[in-house]
Amino acid sequence: MRTELASYGITNINGMLPQEIFSWENLFTIKGFLMMVVGGFMIGFGSRYAGGYTSGHAISGLSNLQLPSLIATCCFFIGGLIMANIILPIILSL
């Protein structure tokens, strides 16, 4: 994990969170703005659009065999894979 983050220029990993991403100084950079503000709005929009949050659909909806929850959970996983493997490396390379 550290070697992958180092390839994006993130080397200051003290504690649980990398300081190059999660700090007040970096919030007002393009990378910080995209990660925190735009990401927060996207989570809120996705939760509202899907009619619930990931845990609610995955645990309660799937246990009740609801088709909309199955579709929402599959979309959450696909979105997470796309974000982690395609979009996040692009943002971290800025």
Secondary structure by P-SEA (a helix, b strand, c coil): caaaaaaacccccccccccccccccccccaaaaaacaaaaaaaaaaaaaaccccccccccccccccaaaaaaaaaaaaaaaaaacccaaaaaac
